[in-house]
Amino acid sequence: MESSSSCRPNEVFISFRGEDTRKNFVSHLLSALKDRGIRTYFDEDNLQKGQTIGHELVKAIEESSIAIVVLSCNYVSSTWCLDELVKIMECKNKIESGLIVFPIFYHVNASDVRWQENSFFEAFSIHEVNFKDDGEKLKSWREALTQVANLAGEEIRGQNEASCIKSPV
């Protein structure tokens, strides 16, 4: 009998902030995963500001075995990335999901993510103004960031990016 994870259409879902990582680290990561024959969901469409994450993206997260979250300095400035992260962490926390989450701290400290400091603090200051009437959304974003920062992952700072691909792959 096949396990449910072997029936999943994508083995890996990559969450990232495009302006920070799409043309460098994430493109190397995607290439390495594809070279190894690993089915990967990679959203190549330009997302419109103000949109909520769509049904297709939610389904892709739910049907993946692993989520790689590339946390960069501008990741938290995107409400789309934050909503995606909340969904990823919800799936991880469901026992039946079995989703494995692997964070990559791309030129950021895990502690900045955990405590929303430095660029994360600045972005949240803006979110607190824009979402002042939606305390639950702000709380869910903060909790998801804290949870992902508490996971073992990879820190990438000043190394050759191509060599850093080996660990997540």
DSSP file (Angstrom, degrees, kcal/mol; ACC not computed):
  #  RESIDUE AA STRUCTURE BP1 BP2  ACC     N-H-->O    O-->H-N    N-H-->O    O-->H-N    TCO  KAPPA ALPHA  PHI   PSI    X-CA   Y-CA   Z-CA
    1    1 A M              0   0    0      0, 0.0     2,-0.2     0, 0.0     0, 0.0   0.000 360.0 360.0 360.0 133.2    0.0    0.0    0.0
    2    2 A E        -     0   0    0      1,-0.1     2,-0.1     2,-0.0     5,-0.0  -0.494 360.0-119.6 -78.3 145.2    1.4    3.4   -1.0
    3    3 A S    >>  -     0   0    0     -2,-0.2     3,-0.8     1,-0.1     4,-0.6  -0.473  25.3-114.6 -76.8 157.3    1.8    6.1    1.7
    4    4 A S  G >4 S+     0   0    0      1,-0.2     3,-0.9     2,-0.2     4,-0.3   0.822 114.5  60.3 -63.5 -30.1   -0.2    9.3    1.2
    5    5 A S  G >4 S+     0   0    0      1,-0.2     3,-1.0     2,-0.2    -1,-0.2   0.811  97.2  58.8 -69.8 -26.8    3.1   11.3    0.7
    6    6 A S  G <4 S+     0   0    0     -3,-0.8    -1,-0.2     1,-0.2    -2,-0.2   0.688 103.4  53.8 -74.5 -15.0    4.1    9.2   -2.3
    7    7 A C  G << S+     0   0    0     -3,-0.9    -1,-0.2    -4,-0.6    -2,-0.2   0.446  82.3 116.6 -93.0  -2.5    0.8   10.2   -4.0
    8    8 A R    <   -     0   0    0     -3,-1.0    56,-0.1    -4,-0.3    57,-0.1  -0.440  64.8-139.5 -72.1 138.7    1.5   13.9   -3.6
    9    9 A P  S    S+     0   0    0      0, 0.0     2,-0.4     0, 0.0    -1,-0.1   0.820  88.8  36.0 -68.6 -29.9    1.9   15.9   -6.8
   10   10 A N  E     -a   64   0A   0     53,-0.7    55,-0.6     1,-0.1    30,-0.2  -0.980  56.6-166.9-126.3 134.9    4.8   17.9   -5.4
   11   11 A E  E    S+     0   0A   0     28,-1.6    55,-2.2    -2,-0.4    54,-0.7   0.839  80.8  33.2 -82.0 -34.5    7.5   16.8   -3.0
   12   12 A V  E     -ab  66  40A   0     27,-2.1    29,-3.2    53,-0.2     2,-0.4  -0.969  58.4-165.3-130.7 138.0    8.6   20.3   -2.2
   13   13 A F  E     -ab  67  41A   0     53,-2.5    55,-2.9    -2,-0.4     2,-0.5  -0.983  16.3-151.7-115.1 129.7    6.9   23.7   -1.9
   14   14 A I  E     -a   68   0A   0     27,-1.6     2,-0.5    -2,-0.4    29,-0.4  -0.913   8.1-168.3-107.8 124.0    9.2   26.8   -1.9
   15   15 A S  E     +a   69   0A   0     53,-2.9    55,-3.1    -2,-0.5     2,-0.3  -0.943  27.5 141.1-107.9 127.6    8.1   29.9   -0.1
   16   16 A F        -     0   0    0     -2,-0.5     2,-0.7    53,-0.2    55,-0.1  -0.982  56.0-105.9-159.3 162.4   10.2   33.0   -0.8
   17   17 A R    >>  -     0   0    0     53,-0.5     4,-1.9    -2,-0.3     3,-1.2  -0.894  32.3-150.7 -96.7 111.9   10.2   36.7   -1.4
   18   18 A G  H 3> S+     0   0    0     -2,-0.7     4,-2.1     1,-0.3     5,-0.4   0.850  89.2  56.2 -55.5 -44.7   10.8   37.1   -5.1
   19   19 A E  H 34 S+     0   0    0      1,-0.2    -1,-0.3     2,-0.2     4,-0.1   0.777 115.2  39.9 -63.6 -24.6   12.6   40.5   -5.1
   20   20 A D  H <4 S+     0   0    0     -3,-1.2     5,-0.2     2,-0.0    -1,-0.2   0.834 135.6   5.4 -89.1 -36.5   15.2   39.2   -2.7
   21   21 A T  H ><>S+     0   0    0     -4,-1.9     5,-2.0     3,-0.1     3,-1.1   0.540  92.9  97.6-133.4 -10.0   15.9   35.7   -3.9
   22   22 A R  T 3<5S+     0   0    0     -4,-2.1     5,-0.3    -5,-0.4    -3,-0.1   0.890  94.6  38.0 -57.6 -44.9   14.1   34.7   -7.1
   23   23 A K  T 3 5S+     0   0    0     -5,-0.4    -1,-0.3     3,-0.1    -2,-0.1   0.437 129.7  22.7 -92.3   1.1   17.1   35.4   -9.5
   24   24 A N  T <>5S+     0   0    0     -3,-1.1     4,-2.1     3,-0.0     5,-0.2   0.354 127.0  14.3-127.0 -96.3   19.8   34.1   -7.2
   25   25 A F  H  >5S+     0   0    0      1,-0.2     4,-2.6    -5,-0.2     5,-0.2   0.900 127.2  47.4 -56.6 -48.5   19.5   31.6   -4.4
   26   26 A V  H  ><S+     0   0    0     -5,-2.0     4,-3.0     1,-0.2    -1,-0.2   0.874 110.2  52.7 -65.6 -36.5   16.0   30.3   -5.2
   27   27 A S  H  > S+     0   0    0     -6,-0.7     4,-2.0    -5,-0.3    -1,-0.2   0.901 111.7  46.6 -65.9 -37.8   16.8   29.8   -8.9
   28   28 A H  H  X S+     0   0    0     -4,-2.1     4,-2.3     2,-0.2    -2,-0.2   0.916 113.9  48.7 -65.4 -43.2   19.9   27.8   -7.8
   29   29 A L  H  X S+     0   0    0     -4,-2.6     4,-2.5    -5,-0.2    -2,-0.2   0.935 111.5  48.4 -62.8 -48.1   17.8   25.8   -5.3
   30   30 A L  H  X S+     0   0    0     -4,-3.0     4,-2.6     1,-0.2     5,-0.2   0.911 111.7  50.1 -59.7 -44.0   15.0   25.1   -7.9
   31   31 A S  H  X S+     0   0    0     -4,-2.0     4,-2.5    -5,-0.2    -1,-0.2   0.913 111.1  48.6 -61.6 -44.0   17.6   24.0  -10.5
   32   32 A A  H  X S+     0   0    0     -4,-2.3     4,-1.2     2,-0.2    -2,-0.2   0.890 111.9  49.2 -65.4 -39.6   19.3   21.6   -8.0
   33   33 A L  H  <>S+     0   0    0     -4,-2.5     5,-2.6     2,-0.2     3,-0.4   0.935 112.9  46.7 -64.8 -45.6   15.9   20.1   -6.9
   34   34 A K  H ><5S+     0   0    0     -4,-2.6     3,-1.7     1,-0.2    -2,-0.2   0.891 107.6  57.1 -63.8 -39.3   14.9   19.6  -10.5
   35   35 A D  H 3<5S+     0   0    0     -4,-2.5    -1,-0.2     1,-0.3    -2,-0.2   0.814 106.9  49.8 -61.0 -29.7   18.3   18.1  -11.4
   36   36 A R  T 3<5S-     0   0    0     -4,-1.2    -1,-0.3    -3,-0.4    -2,-0.2   0.400 120.5-110.9 -88.4   2.2   17.7   15.5   -8.6
   37   37 A G  T < 5 +     0   0    0     -3,-1.7     2,-0.6     1,-0.3    -3,-0.2   0.711  65.2 152.6  77.4  20.7   14.2   14.7  -10.0
   38   38 A I      < -     0   0    0     -5,-2.6     2,-0.4    -6,-0.2    -1,-0.3  -0.756  46.3-128.2 -89.4 120.9   12.4   16.3   -7.1
   39   39 A R        -     0   0    0     -2,-0.6   -27,-2.1    -3,-0.1   -28,-1.6  -0.533  35.2-173.8 -69.8 124.9    9.0   17.6   -8.0
   40   40 A T  E     -b   12   0A   0     -2,-0.4     2,-0.6   -29,-0.2   -27,-0.2  -0.976  25.7-139.9-130.7 132.2    8.8   21.2   -6.8
   41   41 A Y  E     +b   13   0A   0    -29,-3.2   -27,-1.6    -2,-0.4     2,-0.4  -0.813  29.7 172.7 -87.4 124.8    6.0   23.7   -6.7
   42   42 A F        -     0   0    0     -2,-0.6     2,-0.9   -29,-0.1   -27,-0.1  -0.954  28.2-140.0-137.7 112.6    7.4   27.1   -7.7
   43   43 A D        +     0   0    0     -2,-0.4     4,-0.1   -29,-0.4    -2,-0.0  -0.631  26.6 171.4 -78.5 106.1    5.1   30.0   -8.2
   44   44 A E        +     0   0    0     -2,-0.9    -1,-0.2     2,-0.1     2,-0.2   0.516  44.3 101.5 -93.9  -6.7    6.5   31.8  -11.2
   45   45 A D  S    S-     0   0    0      1,-0.1     2,-0.5     0, 0.0    -2,-0.0  -0.491  81.2-111.3 -78.2 148.6    3.6   34.2  -11.7
   46   46 A N        -     0   0    0     -2,-0.2     2,-0.3     1,-0.0    -1,-0.1  -0.691  36.3-134.3 -76.7 124.5    3.9   37.8  -10.5
   47   47 A L        -     0   0    0     -2,-0.5     2,-0.3    -4,-0.1     3,-0.0  -0.593  13.4-122.9 -84.6 141.0    1.6   38.2   -7.6
   48   48 A Q    >   -     0   0    0     -2,-0.3     3,-1.7     1,-0.1    -1,-0.1  -0.643  30.4-107.7 -84.0 136.2   -0.6   41.2   -7.4
   49   49 A K  T 3  S+     0   0    0     -2,-0.3     3,-0.1     1,-0.2    -1,-0.1  -0.343 102.7  22.7 -61.2 139.8   -0.3   43.4   -4.3
   50   50 A G  T 3  S+     0   0    0      1,-0.3    -1,-0.2    -3,-0.0     2,-0.1   0.289  91.1 126.9  88.5 -10.5   -3.3   43.1   -1.9
   51   51 A Q    <   -     0   0    0     -3,-1.7    -1,-0.3     1,-0.1     2,-0.2  -0.480  56.3-129.0 -77.9 151.0   -4.4   39.6   -3.2
   52   52 A T        -     0   0    0     -2,-0.1    28,-0.1     1,-0.1     2,-0.1  -0.621  42.7 -80.2 -91.5 160.3   -4.9   36.8   -0.7
   53   53 A I        -     0   0    0     -2,-0.2    -1,-0.1    27,-0.1     2,-0.0  -0.388  57.5-124.0 -65.3 136.7   -3.2   33.5   -1.3
   54   54 A G     >  -     0   0    0     -2,-0.1     4,-2.3     1,-0.1     5,-0.2  -0.198  16.5-104.9 -82.7 168.9   -5.3   31.6   -3.8
   55   55 A H  H  > S+     0   0    0      1,-0.2     4,-2.7     2,-0.2     5,-0.2   0.874 119.1  55.4 -58.2 -41.4   -6.8   28.2   -3.7
   56   56 A E  H  > S+     0   0    0      1,-0.2     4,-2.2     2,-0.2    -1,-0.2   0.899 109.4  46.8 -61.6 -40.7   -4.2   26.7   -6.0
   57   57 A L  H  > S+     0   0    0      2,-0.2     4,-2.2     1,-0.2    -2,-0.2   0.911 111.7  50.0 -68.9 -42.7   -1.4   27.8   -3.7
   58   58 A V  H  X S+     0   0    0     -4,-2.3     4,-2.6     1,-0.2    -2,-0.2   0.924 112.3  48.6 -59.2 -44.9   -3.2   26.5   -0.6
   59   59 A K  H  X S+     0   0    0     -4,-2.7     4,-2.0     1,-0.2    -2,-0.2   0.899 108.7  53.4 -62.7 -41.6   -3.7   23.2   -2.4
   60   60 A A  H  < S+     0   0    0     -4,-2.2     4,-0.4     2,-0.2    -1,-0.2   0.893 111.0  46.4 -61.9 -40.2    0.0   23.1   -3.4
   61   61 A I  H >< S+     0   0    0     -4,-2.2     3,-1.3     1,-0.2    -2,-0.2   0.950 113.1  48.8 -65.3 -48.9    1.1   23.6    0.2
   62   62 A E  H 3< S+     0   0    0     -4,-2.6    -2,-0.2     1,-0.3    -1,-0.2   0.802 113.4  47.5 -61.9 -30.3   -1.4   21.0    1.5
   63   63 A E  T 3< S+     0   0    0     -4,-2.0   -53,-0.7    -5,-0.2    -1,-0.3   0.393  93.5  96.0 -95.7   3.2   -0.2   18.4   -1.1
   64   64 A S  E <   -a   10   0A   0     -3,-1.3   -53,-0.2    -4,-0.4   -52,-0.2  -0.626  60.2-152.2 -93.2 154.0    3.5   18.9   -0.6
   65   65 A S  E    S+     0   0A   0    -54,-0.7    35,-2.4   -55,-0.6     2,-0.4   0.777  83.2  27.3 -88.9 -32.6    5.7   16.7    1.6
   66   66 A I  E     -ac  12 100A   0    -55,-2.2   -53,-2.5    33,-0.2     2,-0.5  -0.986  62.7-158.6-134.1 139.8    8.3   19.4    2.4
   67   67 A A  E     -ac  13 101A   0     33,-3.0    35,-3.0    -2,-0.4     2,-0.6  -0.985   6.7-160.4-117.3 123.7    8.1   23.2    2.5
   68   68 A I  E     -ac  14 102A   0    -55,-2.9   -53,-2.9    -2,-0.5     2,-0.7  -0.922   8.6-162.5-101.5 119.7   11.3   25.2    2.2
   69   69 A V  E     -ac  15 103A   0     33,-1.7    35,-3.1    -2,-0.6     2,-1.0  -0.906   4.0-159.5-108.1 112.0   10.9   28.7    3.6
   70   70 A V  E     - c   0 104A   0    -55,-3.1     2,-0.8    -2,-0.7   -53,-0.5  -0.788  10.6-162.0 -93.7 100.4   13.5   31.1    2.4
   71   71 A L  E     + c   0 105A   0     33,-2.8    35,-2.1    -2,-1.0     2,-0.2  -0.755  18.3 168.6 -90.1 111.0   13.4   33.9    5.0
   72   72 A S    >>  -     0   0    0     -2,-0.8     3,-1.4    33,-0.2     4,-0.5  -0.617  51.7 -90.1-115.8 175.0   15.0   37.0    3.6
   73   73 A C  T 34 S+     0   0    0     33,-0.4     3,-0.2     1,-0.3     4,-0.1   0.789 127.1  37.8 -62.1 -27.6   15.1   40.6    4.8
   74   74 A N  T >> S+     0   0    0      1,-0.1     3,-0.9     2,-0.1     4,-0.5   0.380  87.0  99.6-102.7   4.5   12.0   41.6    2.8
   75   75 A Y  G X4 S+     0   0    0     -3,-1.4     3,-1.4     1,-0.3     7,-0.2   0.924  84.3  48.1 -54.6 -47.6   10.1   38.3    3.3
   76   76 A V  G 3< S+     0   0    0     -4,-0.5    -1,-0.3     1,-0.3    -2,-0.1   0.637  96.4  71.0 -75.0 -13.1    7.9   39.7    6.1
   77   77 A S  G <4 S+     0   0    0     -3,-0.9     2,-0.6    -4,-0.1    -1,-0.3   0.680  86.4  80.5 -74.0 -14.4    7.1   42.9    4.1
   78   78 A S    <X  -     0   0    0     -3,-1.4     4,-2.0    -4,-0.5     5,-0.1  -0.826  62.7-164.5 -95.7 117.2    4.9   40.7    1.9
   79   79 A T  H  > S+     0   0    0     -2,-0.6     4,-2.6     1,-0.2     5,-0.2   0.825  93.9  59.2 -66.3 -29.2    1.5   39.9    3.3
   80   80 A W  H  > S+     0   0    0      2,-0.2     4,-2.5     1,-0.2    -1,-0.2   0.947 106.1  46.4 -62.2 -48.9    1.3   37.2    0.7
   81   81 A C  H  > S+     0   0    0     -6,-0.2     4,-2.6     1,-0.2    -2,-0.2   0.904 112.9  50.5 -60.2 -41.4    4.5   35.5    2.1
   82   82 A L  H  X S+     0   0    0     -4,-2.0     4,-2.3    -7,-0.2    -1,-0.2   0.916 110.7  47.6 -65.2 -42.8    3.1   35.9    5.6
   83   83 A D  H  X S+     0   0    0     -4,-2.6     4,-2.1     2,-0.2    -1,-0.2   0.902 112.4  50.8 -63.2 -39.9   -0.2   34.3    4.7
   84   84 A E  H  X S+     0   0    0     -4,-2.5     4,-2.6     1,-0.2    -2,-0.2   0.920 109.7  50.2 -61.5 -45.2    1.6   31.5    2.9
   85   85 A L  H  X S+     0   0    0     -4,-2.6     4,-2.8     2,-0.2     5,-0.2   0.891 107.5  53.6 -62.9 -40.6    3.8   30.9    6.0
   86   86 A V  H  X S+     0   0    0     -4,-2.3     4,-2.3     2,-0.2    -1,-0.2   0.935 110.9  46.5 -59.0 -45.8    0.7   30.8    8.2
   87   87 A K  H  X S+     0   0    0     -4,-2.1     4,-2.4     2,-0.2    -2,-0.2   0.910 111.7  51.6 -63.6 -42.4   -0.8   28.1    6.0
   88   88 A I  H  X S+     0   0    0     -4,-2.6     4,-2.4     1,-0.2    -2,-0.2   0.936 112.4  45.1 -59.0 -47.3    2.6   26.2    5.9
   89   89 A M  H  X S+     0   0    0     -4,-2.8     4,-2.1     2,-0.2    -1,-0.2   0.852 110.0  55.0 -69.8 -33.4    2.8   26.2    9.7
   90   90 A E  H  X S+     0   0    0     -4,-2.3     4,-0.6    -5,-0.2    -1,-0.2   0.936 111.0  45.6 -60.4 -45.7   -0.9   25.2   10.1
   91   91 A C  H >< S+     0   0    0     -4,-2.4     3,-0.9     1,-0.2     8,-0.5   0.905 111.0  52.7 -64.8 -41.3   -0.2   22.2    7.8
   92   92 A K  H 3< S+     0   0    0     -4,-2.4    -1,-0.2     1,-0.2     6,-0.2   0.890 107.0  53.0 -60.2 -38.8    3.0   21.3    9.8
   93   93 A N  H 3< S+     0   0    0     -4,-2.1     2,-0.7    -5,-0.2    -1,-0.2   0.601  88.4  90.9 -77.7 -10.8    1.1   21.4   13.0
   94   94 A K  S XX S-     0   0    0     -3,-0.9     3,-1.1    -4,-0.6     4,-1.1  -0.783  70.6-150.2 -84.8 118.5   -1.5   18.9   11.7
   95   95 A I  T 34 S+     0   0    0     -2,-0.7     3,-0.3     1,-0.3    -1,-0.2   0.884  94.4  53.1 -57.2 -42.3   -0.3   15.5   12.7
   96   96 A E  T 34 S+     0   0    0      1,-0.2    -1,-0.3     2,-0.1    -5,-0.0   0.716  99.7  65.2 -69.9 -19.0   -1.9   13.8    9.7
   97   97 A S  T <4 S-     0   0    0     -3,-1.1    -1,-0.2    -6,-0.3    -2,-0.2   0.932  76.9-163.6 -69.1 -46.4   -0.3   16.2    7.3
   98   98 A G     <  +     0   0    0     -4,-1.1     2,-0.2    -3,-0.3    -6,-0.1   0.640  24.3 165.9  70.4  14.0    3.3   15.1    7.9
   99   99 A L        -     0   0    0     -8,-0.5     2,-0.5    -5,-0.3    -1,-0.2  -0.450  26.1-149.9 -66.9 128.6    4.6   18.3    6.3
  100  100 A I  E     -c   66   0A   0    -35,-2.4   -33,-3.0    -2,-0.2     2,-0.5  -0.866   8.4-155.3 -98.2 131.6    8.3   18.9    7.0
  101  101 A V  E     -c   67   0A   0     -2,-0.5   -33,-0.2   -35,-0.2   -35,-0.0  -0.939  10.0-173.7-113.6 125.4    9.3   22.6    7.2
  102  102 A F  E     -c   68   0A   0    -35,-3.0   -33,-1.7    -2,-0.5     2,-0.3  -0.933  11.8-155.6-119.2 105.8   12.9   23.5    6.5
  103  103 A P  E     -c   69   0A   0      0, 0.0    51,-2.1     0, 0.0     2,-0.5  -0.583   4.6-161.8 -82.6 143.7   13.7   27.2    7.0
  104  104 A I  E     -cd  70 154A   0    -35,-3.1   -33,-2.8    -2,-0.3     2,-1.1  -0.989  10.0-150.0-121.1 120.0   16.6   28.9    5.3
  105  105 A F  E     -cd  71 155A   0     49,-3.2    51,-2.8    -2,-0.5     2,-1.0  -0.761  16.0-163.3 -93.3  96.5   17.7   32.2    6.9
  106  106 A Y  E    S- d   0 156A   0    -35,-2.1   -33,-0.4    -2,-1.1    51,-0.2  -0.706  70.9 -32.5 -91.2  98.9   19.0   34.1    3.9
  107  107 A H  S    S+     0   0    0     49,-2.9     2,-0.3    -2,-1.0    -1,-0.2   0.773 121.5  98.6  59.2  29.4   21.1   36.9    5.1
  108  108 A V  S    S-     0   0    0    -37,-0.2     2,-0.3    -3,-0.2    -1,-0.2  -0.962  75.3-114.2-136.5 156.6   19.0   37.3    8.2
  109  109 A N     >  -     0   0    0     -2,-0.3     4,-1.6     1,-0.1     3,-0.5  -0.708  17.9-131.9 -88.6 141.4   19.4   36.0   11.8
  110  110 A A  H  > S+     0   0    0     -2,-0.3     4,-3.0     1,-0.2     5,-0.2   0.869 109.9  57.6 -57.6 -36.1   16.9   33.4   13.1
  111  111 A S  H  > S+     0   0    0      1,-0.2     4,-2.6     2,-0.2    -1,-0.2   0.850 101.7  54.4 -66.6 -32.9   16.5   35.6   16.2
  112  112 A D  H  >>S+     0   0    0     -3,-0.5     5,-1.8     2,-0.2     4,-0.6   0.883 112.7  44.0 -65.3 -36.8   15.4   38.6   14.1
  113  113 A V  H ><5S+     0   0    0     -4,-1.6     3,-0.5     3,-0.2    -2,-0.2   0.948 114.5  49.2 -68.9 -49.2   12.7   36.3   12.6
  114  114 A R  H 3<5S+     0   0    0     -4,-3.0    -2,-0.2     1,-0.2    -3,-0.2   0.901 125.2  27.4 -57.9 -45.4   11.8   34.9   16.0
  115  115 A W  H 3<5S-     0   0    0     -4,-2.6    -1,-0.2    -5,-0.2    -2,-0.2   0.344 105.4-120.9-102.5   5.6   11.5   38.3   17.7
  116  116 A Q  T <<5 +     0   0    0     -4,-0.6     2,-0.2    -3,-0.5    -3,-0.2   0.963  57.5 157.6  50.4  60.7   10.6   40.3   14.6
  117  117 A E    > < +     0   0    0     -5,-1.8     3,-1.8    -6,-0.1    -1,-0.2  -0.646  42.8   1.2-109.1 167.9   13.6   42.6   15.0
  118  118 A N  T 3> S+     0   0    0      1,-0.3     4,-2.2     2,-0.2     3,-0.4  -0.322 137.7   2.8  55.6-124.9   15.5   44.8   12.5
  119  119 A S  H 3> S+     0   0    0      1,-0.2     4,-2.1     2,-0.2    -1,-0.3   0.820 135.9  55.6 -62.6 -28.2   13.9   44.6    9.0
  120  120 A F  H <> S+     0   0    0     -3,-1.8     4,-2.1     2,-0.2    -1,-0.2   0.880 107.5  48.8 -69.8 -38.1   11.2   42.4   10.4
  121  121 A F  H  > S+     0   0    0     -3,-0.4     4,-2.1     2,-0.2    -2,-0.2   0.927 110.5  51.1 -64.1 -45.9   10.3   45.0   13.1
  122  122 A E  H  X S+     0   0    0     -4,-2.2     4,-1.3     1,-0.2    -2,-0.2   0.919 111.5  46.7 -59.8 -45.2   10.1   47.7   10.4
  123  123 A A  H  X S+     0   0    0     -4,-2.1     4,-2.3     1,-0.2     3,-0.2   0.905 111.2  51.5 -65.0 -40.8    7.8   45.7    8.2
  124  124 A F  H  X S+     0   0    0     -4,-2.1     4,-2.7     1,-0.2    -1,-0.2   0.827 101.8  61.0 -67.3 -29.9    5.6   44.8   11.1
  125  125 A S  H  X S+     0   0    0     -4,-2.1     4,-1.0     2,-0.2    -1,-0.2   0.905 108.8  43.7 -60.2 -40.0    5.3   48.5   12.1
  126  126 A I  H  X S+     0   0    0     -4,-1.3     4,-2.6    -3,-0.2     3,-0.5   0.918 112.8  51.4 -70.0 -44.3    3.7   49.1    8.7
  127  127 A H  H  X S+     0   0    0     -4,-2.3     4,-2.8     1,-0.2    -2,-0.2   0.877 104.3  58.2 -60.6 -37.5    1.5   46.0    9.0
  128  128 A E  H  < S+     0   0    0     -4,-2.7    -1,-0.2     1,-0.2    -2,-0.2   0.833 110.8  42.8 -64.1 -31.1    0.3   47.2   12.4
  129  129 A V  H >< S+     0   0    0     -4,-1.0     3,-1.1    -3,-0.5    -2,-0.2   0.929 118.2  43.9 -75.3 -48.6   -0.9   50.4   10.8
  130  130 A N  H 3< S+     0   0    0     -4,-2.6    -2,-0.2     1,-0.3     3,-0.2   0.775 125.6  32.7 -69.8 -26.6   -2.4   48.7    7.7
  131  131 A F  T >< S+     0   0    0     -4,-2.8     3,-2.3    -5,-0.2     7,-0.3  -0.077  74.1 131.4-120.0  32.1   -4.1   45.9    9.7
  132  132 A K  T <  S+     0   0    0     -3,-1.1     3,-0.2     1,-0.3    -1,-0.1   0.753  77.0  50.0 -59.6 -24.1   -4.9   47.7   12.9
  133  133 A D  T 3  S+     0   0    0      1,-0.2    -1,-0.3    -3,-0.2     2,-0.2   0.352 103.0  63.7 -95.3   6.2   -8.5   46.3   12.8
  134  134 A D    <>  +     0   0    0     -3,-2.3     4,-1.8     1,-0.1     3,-0.5  -0.534  53.0 158.2-129.9  67.2   -7.3   42.7   12.2
  135  135 A G  H  > S+     0   0    0     -3,-0.2     4,-2.5     1,-0.2     5,-0.2   0.800  73.6  60.1 -59.8 -31.5   -5.4   41.8   15.4
  136  136 A E  H  > S+     0   0    0      2,-0.2     4,-2.5     1,-0.2    -1,-0.2   0.896 104.3  49.0 -65.8 -40.0   -5.9   38.1   14.7
  137  137 A K  H  > S+     0   0    0     -3,-0.5     4,-2.3     2,-0.2    -2,-0.2   0.943 112.5  47.6 -64.2 -47.5   -4.1   38.3   11.3
  138  138 A L  H  X S+     0   0    0     -4,-1.8     4,-2.4    -7,-0.3    -2,-0.2   0.914 113.1  49.2 -58.9 -43.5   -1.2   40.1   12.9
  139  139 A K  H  X S+     0   0    0     -4,-2.5     4,-2.6     1,-0.2    -1,-0.2   0.905 110.0  50.4 -63.6 -42.4   -1.1   37.6   15.7
  140  140 A S  H  X S+     0   0    0     -4,-2.5     4,-2.2     2,-0.2    -1,-0.2   0.883 110.7  49.9 -66.0 -37.2   -1.2   34.6   13.3
  141  141 A W  H  X S+     0   0    0     -4,-2.3     4,-2.2     2,-0.2    -2,-0.2   0.939 112.2  47.2 -64.1 -46.6    1.7   36.1   11.3
  142  142 A R  H  X S+     0   0    0     -4,-2.4     4,-2.4     1,-0.2    -2,-0.2   0.917 112.6  49.3 -61.9 -43.8    3.8   36.7   14.4
  143  143 A E  H  X S+     0   0    0     -4,-2.6     4,-2.6     1,-0.2    -1,-0.2   0.904 110.2  50.6 -63.5 -41.4    3.1   33.2   15.7
  144  144 A A  H  X S+     0   0    0     -4,-2.2     4,-2.5     2,-0.2     5,-0.2   0.904 110.8  49.2 -64.1 -41.0    4.1   31.6   12.3
  145  145 A L  H  X S+     0   0    0     -4,-2.2     4,-2.1     2,-0.2    -2,-0.2   0.911 111.9  48.4 -63.8 -42.4    7.3   33.5   12.3
  146  146 A T  H  X S+     0   0    0     -4,-2.4     4,-1.1     2,-0.2    -2,-0.2   0.922 112.5  48.9 -63.5 -43.7    8.2   32.5   15.8
  147  147 A Q  H >< S+     0   0    0     -4,-2.6     3,-0.5     1,-0.2     4,-0.3   0.929 112.8  45.8 -62.9 -46.2    7.4   28.8   15.0
  148  148 A V  H >< S+     0   0    0     -4,-2.5     3,-1.2     1,-0.2    -1,-0.2   0.868 110.0  54.9 -68.0 -34.4    9.5   28.7   11.8
  149  149 A A  H 3< S+     0   0    0     -4,-2.1    -1,-0.2     1,-0.2    -2,-0.2   0.744 102.3  58.6 -69.7 -21.9   12.4   30.5   13.5
  150  150 A N  T << S+     0   0    0     -4,-1.1    -1,-0.2    -3,-0.5     2,-0.2   0.509  90.0  93.1 -84.2  -4.5   12.4   27.8   16.2
  151  151 A L  S <  S-     0   0    0     -3,-1.2     2,-0.2    -4,-0.3   -49,-0.0  -0.600  88.1-104.0 -87.4 149.4   12.9   25.0   13.6
  152  152 A A        +     0   0    0     -2,-0.2     2,-0.2     1,-0.0    -1,-0.1  -0.534  61.7 140.3 -68.2 135.6   16.4   23.8   12.7
  153  153 A G        -     0   0    0     -2,-0.2     2,-0.4   -51,-0.2   -49,-0.2  -0.702  49.3 -71.8-153.1-156.0   17.4   25.2    9.4
  154  154 A E  E     -d  104   0A   0    -51,-2.1   -49,-3.2    -2,-0.2     2,-0.5  -0.955  28.9-150.5-120.8 132.4   20.2   26.6    7.3
  155  155 A E  E     -d  105   0A   0     -2,-0.4     2,-0.6   -51,-0.2   -49,-0.2  -0.906  11.6-168.5-101.8 128.3   21.8   30.1    7.8
  156  156 A I  E     +d  106   0A   0    -51,-2.8   -49,-2.9    -2,-0.5     2,-0.3  -0.945  25.3 141.6-120.3 111.7   23.2   31.6    4.6
  157  157 A R  S    S-     0   0    0     -2,-0.6     3,-0.1   -51,-0.2    -2,-0.1  -0.820  75.5 -17.2-153.1 106.9   25.3   34.6    5.1
  158  158 A G  S    S+     0   0    0     -2,-0.3     2,-0.1     1,-0.3    -2,-0.0   0.450  99.8 118.7  80.9   0.2   28.5   35.3    3.1
  159  159 A Q  S    S-     0   0    0      1,-0.1     2,-0.5     2,-0.0    -1,-0.3  -0.468  81.0 -84.2 -91.0 169.4   29.0   31.8    1.8
  160  160 A N     >  -     0   0    0      1,-0.2     4,-1.1    -2,-0.1     3,-0.5  -0.636  39.8-145.8 -68.4 120.4   29.0   30.7   -1.8
  161  161 A E  H  > S+     0   0    0     -2,-0.5     4,-0.7     1,-0.2     3,-0.4   0.861  94.2  58.7 -62.9 -37.9   25.3   30.2   -2.5
  162  162 A A  H >4 S+     0   0    0      1,-0.2     3,-0.8     2,-0.2     4,-0.4   0.883 106.4  48.8 -60.5 -37.8   25.8   27.2   -4.8
  163  163 A S  H >4 S+     0   0    0     -3,-0.5     3,-0.7     1,-0.2     4,-0.3   0.765 104.2  60.5 -73.7 -23.3   27.5   25.3   -2.0
  164  164 A C  H 3< S+     0   0    0     -4,-1.1     3,-0.4    -3,-0.4    -1,-0.2   0.607  88.8  73.8 -77.0 -11.9   24.7   26.1    0.4
  165  165 A I  T <X S+     0   0    0     -3,-0.8     4,-2.0    -4,-0.7    -1,-0.2   0.788  79.8  74.0 -71.3 -28.3   22.2   24.4   -1.8
  166  166 A K  T <4 S+     0   0    0     -3,-0.7    -1,-0.2    -4,-0.4    -2,-0.1   0.865  89.9  55.6 -57.9 -41.8   23.4   20.9   -0.8
  167  167 A S  T  4 S+     0   0    0     -3,-0.4    -1,-0.2    -4,-0.3    -2,-0.2   0.950 112.3  38.1 -62.0 -53.5   21.9   20.9    2.7
  168  168 A P  T  4        0   0    0      0, 0.0    -1,-0.2     0, 0.0    -2,-0.2   0.868 360.0 360.0 -67.6 -32.5   18.3   21.5    1.7
  169  169 A V     <        0   0    0     -4,-2.0    -2,-0.2  -131,-0.0    -3,-0.1   0.515 360.0 360.0 -71.9 360.0   18.5   19.3   -1.4
